[in-house]
């Protein structure tokens, strides 16, 4: 559920990774990035690039 929320934020706005990480309940942005990549197969930045943001 947190990763799904993060995906929606990455698709639709220009919030920083720290802001998105905080918004979905992860205080450590490095942990968030690792977890996101583990679940999706791509980094949050690469995921965002797919949407031209």
Backbone as XML, in Angstrom:
<?xml version="1.0"?>
<chain id="A" units="angstrom">
  <residue number="1" name="UNK">
    <atom name="N" x="0.811" y="-1.187" z="0.000"/>
    <atom name="CA" x="0.000" y="0.000" z="0.000"/>
    <atom name="C" x="0.860" y="1.258" z="0.000"/>
  </residue>
  <residue number="2" name="UNK">
    <atom name="N" x="1.929" y="1.268" z="0.785"/>
    <atom name="CA" x="2.808" y="2.439" z="0.789"/>
    <atom name="C" x="3.487" y="2.621" z="-0.559"/>
  </residue>
  <residue number="3" name="UNK">
    <atom name="N" x="3.918" y="1.517" z="-1.152"/>
    <atom name="CA" x="4.589" y="1.609" z="-2.447"/>
    <atom name="C" x="3.602" y="2.093" z="-3.504"/>
  </residue>
  <residue number="4" name="UNK">
    <atom name="N" x="2.363" y="1.632" z="-3.460"/>
    <atom name="CA" x="1.342" y="2.091" z="-4.413"/>
    <atom name="C" x="1.121" y="3.593" z="-4.267"/>
  </residue>
  <residue number="5" name="UNK">
    <atom name="N" x="1.081" y="4.082" z="-3.048"/>
    <atom name="CA" x="0.922" y="5.521" z="-2.815"/>
    <atom name="C" x="2.123" y="6.284" z="-3.358"/>
  </residue>
  <residue number="6" name="UNK">
    <atom name="N" x="3.306" y="5.754" z="-3.119"/>
    <atom name="CA" x="4.523" y="6.398" z="-3.620"/>
    <atom name="C" x="4.515" y="6.441" z="-5.145"/>
  </residue>
  <residue number="7" name="UNK">
    <atom name="N" x="4.071" y="5.364" z="-5.779"/>
    <atom name="CA" x="4.008" y="5.330" z="-7.240"/>
    <atom name="C" x="3.089" y="6.419" z="-7.765"/>
  </residue>
  <residue number="8" name="UNK">
    <atom name="N" x="1.930" y="6.582" z="-7.132"/>
    <atom name="CA" x="0.999" y="7.636" z="-7.565"/>
    <atom name="C" x="1.642" y="9.014" z="-7.435"/>
  </residue>
  <residue number="9" name="UNK">
    <atom name="N" x="2.352" y="9.247" z="-6.339"/>
    <atom name="CA" x="3.013" y="10.543" z="-6.151"/>
    <atom name="C" x="4.111" y="10.760" z="-7.183"/>
  </residue>
  <residue number="10" name="UNK">
    <atom name="N" x="4.873" y="9.726" z="-7.476"/>
    <atom name="CA" x="5.939" y="9.844" z="-8.469"/>
    <atom name="C" x="5.375" y="10.100" z="-9.865"/>
  </residue>
  <residue number="11" name="UNK">
    <atom name="N" x="4.196" y="9.584" z="-10.141"/>
    <atom name="CA" x="3.563" y="9.747" z="-11.452"/>
    <atom name="C" x="2.980" y="11.139" z="-11.646"/>
  </residue>
  <residue number="12" name="UNK">
    <atom name="N" x="2.635" y="11.807" z="-10.559"/>
    <atom name="CA" x="1.804" y="12.999" z="-10.718"/>
    <atom name="C" x="2.359" y="14.305" z="-10.171"/>
  </residue>
  <residue number="13" name="UNK">
    <atom name="N" x="3.517" y="14.304" z="-9.547"/>
    <atom name="CA" x="4.005" y="15.582" z="-9.032"/>
    <atom name="C" x="5.517" y="15.611" z="-8.944"/>
  </residue>
  <residue number="14" name="UNK">
    <atom name="N" x="6.029" y="16.754" z="-8.542"/>
    <atom name="CA" x="7.474" y="16.974" z="-8.495"/>
    <atom name="C" x="8.012" y="17.019" z="-7.073"/>
  </residue>
  <residue number="15" name="UNK">
    <atom name="N" x="7.338" y="16.362" z="-6.150"/>
    <atom name="CA" x="7.836" y="16.330" z="-4.773"/>
    <atom name="C" x="9.184" y="15.621" z="-4.730"/>
  </residue>
  <residue number="16" name="UNK">
    <atom name="N" x="10.005" y="16.017" z="-3.781"/>
    <atom name="CA" x="11.316" y="15.378" z="-3.638"/>
    <atom name="C" x="11.148" y="13.958" z="-3.110"/>
  </residue>
  <residue number="17" name="UNK">
    <atom name="N" x="12.196" y="13.162" z="-3.264"/>
    <atom name="CA" x="12.157" y="11.793" z="-2.741"/>
    <atom name="C" x="11.962" y="11.817" z="-1.232"/>
  </residue>
  <residue number="18" name="UNK">
    <atom name="N" x="12.592" y="12.778" z="-0.556"/>
    <atom name="CA" x="12.439" y="12.871" z="0.898"/>
    <atom name="C" x="10.984" y="13.158" z="1.262"/>
  </residue>
  <residue number="19" name="UNK">
    <atom name="N" x="10.338" y="14.063" z="0.536"/>
    <atom name="CA" x="8.933" y="14.386" z="0.811"/>
    <atom name="C" x="8.034" y="13.176" z="0.571"/>
  </residue>
  <residue number="20" name="UNK">
    <atom name="N" x="8.272" y="12.462" z="-0.507"/>
    <atom name="CA" x="7.467" y="11.275" z="-0.806"/>
    <atom name="C" x="7.718" y="10.195" z="0.235"/>
  </residue>
  <residue number="21" name="UNK">
    <atom name="N" x="8.974" y="9.985" z="0.565"/>
    <atom name="CA" x="9.330" y="9.000" z="1.582"/>
    <atom name="C" x="8.626" y="9.306" z="2.899"/>
  </residue>
  <residue number="22" name="UNK">
    <atom name="N" x="8.679" y="10.548" z="3.330"/>
    <atom name="CA" x="8.002" y="10.964" z="4.564"/>
    <atom name="C" x="6.492" y="10.766" z="4.460"/>
  </residue>
  <residue number="23" name="UNK">
    <atom name="N" x="5.922" y="11.129" z="3.313"/>
    <atom name="CA" x="4.469" y="11.058" z="3.133"/>
    <atom name="C" x="3.939" y="9.625" z="3.227"/>
  </residue>
  <residue number="24" name="UNK">
    <atom name="N" x="4.740" y="8.673" z="2.803"/>
    <atom name="CA" x="4.285" y="7.279" z="2.856"/>
    <atom name="C" x="4.783" y="6.544" z="4.099"/>
  </residue>
  <residue number="25" name="UNK">
    <atom name="N" x="5.444" y="7.276" z="4.992"/>
    <atom name="CA" x="5.785" y="6.711" z="6.293"/>
    <atom name="C" x="7.182" y="6.161" z="6.475"/>
  </residue>
  <residue number="26" name="UNK">
    <atom name="N" x="8.095" y="6.506" z="5.576"/>
    <atom name="CA" x="9.488" y="6.076" z="5.720"/>
    <atom name="C" x="10.346" y="7.295" z="6.006"/>
  </residue>
  <residue number="27" name="UNK">
    <atom name="N" x="10.955" y="7.339" z="7.175"/>
    <atom name="CA" x="11.787" y="8.473" z="7.556"/>
    <atom name="C" x="13.154" y="8.438" z="6.870"/>
  </residue>
  <residue number="28" name="UNK">
    <atom name="N" x="13.609" y="7.258" z="6.526"/>
    <atom name="CA" x="14.923" y="7.080" z="5.909"/>
    <atom name="C" x="14.754" y="6.943" z="4.395"/>
  </residue>
  <residue number="29" name="UNK">
    <atom name="N" x="15.144" y="7.974" z="3.655"/>
    <atom name="CA" x="14.933" y="7.973" z="2.209"/>
    <atom name="C" x="15.741" y="6.868" z="1.517"/>
  </residue>
  <residue number="30" name="UNK">
    <atom name="N" x="16.909" y="6.532" z="2.041"/>
    <atom name="CA" x="17.705" y="5.447" z="1.442"/>
    <atom name="C" x="16.973" y="4.113" z="1.568"/>
  </residue>
  <residue number="31" name="UNK">
    <atom name="N" x="16.357" y="3.882" z="2.714"/>
    <atom name="CA" x="15.582" y="2.657" z="2.907"/>
    <atom name="C" x="14.382" y="2.646" z="1.962"/>
  </residue>
  <residue number="32" name="UNK">
    <atom name="N" x="13.714" y="3.780" z="1.820"/>
    <atom name="CA" x="12.577" y="3.893" z="0.905"/>
    <atom name="C" x="13.005" y="3.550" z="-0.524"/>
  </residue>
  <residue number="33" name="UNK">
    <atom name="N" x="14.116" y="4.115" z="-0.977"/>
    <atom name="CA" x="14.591" y="3.846" z="-2.337"/>
    <atom name="C" x="14.877" y="2.355" z="-2.542"/>
  </residue>
  <residue number="34" name="UNK">
    <atom name="N" x="15.541" y="1.748" z="-1.559"/>
    <atom name="CA" x="15.858" y="0.319" z="-1.639"/>
    <atom name="C" x="14.591" y="-0.524" z="-1.682"/>
  </residue>
  <residue number="35" name="UNK">
    <atom name="N" x="13.658" y="-0.227" z="-0.809"/>
    <atom name="CA" x="12.407" y="-0.973" z="-0.748"/>
    <atom name="C" x="11.595" y="-0.793" z="-2.033"/>
  </residue>
  <residue number="36" name="UNK">
    <atom name="N" x="11.536" y="0.443" z="-2.531"/>
    <atom name="CA" x="10.808" y="0.719" z="-3.771"/>
    <atom name="C" x="11.393" y="-0.107" z="-4.914"/>
  </residue>
  <residue number="37" name="UNK">
    <atom name="N" x="12.715" y="-0.104" z="-5.030"/>
    <atom name="CA" x="13.351" y="-0.850" z="-6.117"/>
    <atom name="C" x="13.136" y="-2.350" z="-5.960"/>
  </residue>
  <residue number="38" name="UNK">
    <atom name="N" x="13.163" y="-2.834" z="-4.749"/>
    <atom name="CA" x="12.935" y="-4.259" z="-4.492"/>
    <atom name="C" x="11.524" y="-4.667" z="-4.937"/>
  </residue>
  <residue number="39" name="UNK">
    <atom name="N" x="10.547" y="-3.798" z="-4.720"/>
    <atom name="CA" x="9.155" y="-4.124" z="-5.048"/>
    <atom name="C" x="8.798" y="-3.880" z="-6.509"/>
  </residue>
  <residue number="40" name="UNK">
    <atom name="N" x="9.441" y="-2.902" z="-7.148"/>
    <atom name="CA" x="9.054" y="-2.539" z="-8.511"/>
    <atom name="C" x="10.063" y="-2.938" z="-9.579"/>
  </residue>
  <residue number="41" name="UNK">
    <atom name="N" x="11.300" y="-3.187" z="-9.164"/>
    <atom name="CA" x="12.336" y="-3.528" z="-10.128"/>
    <atom name="C" x="13.055" y="-2.331" z="-10.713"/>
  </residue>
  <residue number="42" name="UNK">
    <atom name="N" x="12.634" y="-1.127" z="-10.347"/>
    <atom name="CA" x="13.289" y="0.107" z="-10.804"/>
    <atom name="C" x="13.400" y="1.074" z="-9.633"/>
  </residue>
  <residue number="43" name="UNK">
    <atom name="N" x="14.340" y="1.998" z="-9.742"/>
    <atom name="CA" x="14.491" y="3.003" z="-8.694"/>
    <atom name="C" x="13.338" y="4.005" z="-8.779"/>
  </residue>
  <residue number="44" name="UNK">
    <atom name="N" x="13.076" y="4.735" z="-7.702"/>
    <atom name="CA" x="12.031" y="5.759" z="-7.768"/>
    <atom name="C" x="12.300" y="6.792" z="-8.867"/>
  </residue>
  <residue number="45" name="UNK">
    <atom name="N" x="13.560" y="7.173" z="-9.036"/>
    <atom name="CA" x="13.900" y="8.155" z="-10.078"/>
    <atom name="C" x="13.602" y="7.613" z="-11.472"/>
  </residue>
  <residue number="46" name="UNK">
    <atom name="N" x="13.975" y="6.369" z="-11.718"/>
    <atom name="CA" x="13.702" y="5.756" z="-13.020"/>
    <atom name="C" x="12.201" y="5.621" z="-13.242"/>
  </residue>
  <residue number="47" name="UNK">
    <atom name="N" x="11.478" y="5.276" z="-12.194"/>
    <atom name="CA" x="10.022" y="5.166" z="-12.303"/>
    <atom name="C" x="9.425" y="6.515" z="-12.685"/>
  </residue>
  <residue number="48" name="UNK">
    <atom name="N" x="9.882" y="7.577" z="-12.037"/>
    <atom name="CA" x="9.384" y="8.929" z="-12.318"/>
    <atom name="C" x="9.682" y="9.331" z="-13.760"/>
  </residue>
  <residue number="49" name="UNK">
    <atom name="N" x="10.859" y="8.990" z="-14.258"/>
    <atom name="CA" x="11.251" y="9.351" z="-15.625"/>
    <atom name="C" x="10.311" y="8.759" z="-16.664"/>
  </residue>
  <residue number="50" name="UNK">
    <atom name="N" x="9.716" y="7.621" z="-16.372"/>
    <atom name="CA" x="8.751" y="7.014" z="-17.301"/>
    <atom name="C" x="7.576" y="7.939" z="-17.579"/>
  </residue>
  <residue number="51" name="UNK">
    <atom name="N" x="7.303" y="8.840" z="-16.650"/>
    <atom name="CA" x="6.159" y="9.739" z="-16.778"/>
    <atom name="C" x="6.579" y="11.142" z="-17.190"/>
  </residue>
  <residue number="52" name="UNK">
    <atom name="N" x="7.831" y="11.294" z="-17.575"/>
    <atom name="CA" x="8.315" y="12.565" z="-18.080"/>
    <atom name="C" x="8.414" y="13.656" z="-17.041"/>
  </residue>
  <residue number="53" name="UNK">
    <atom name="N" x="8.548" y="13.287" z="-15.782"/>
    <atom name="CA" x="8.644" y="14.292" z="-14.717"/>
    <atom name="C" x="10.071" y="14.429" z="-14.242"/>
  </residue>
</chain>
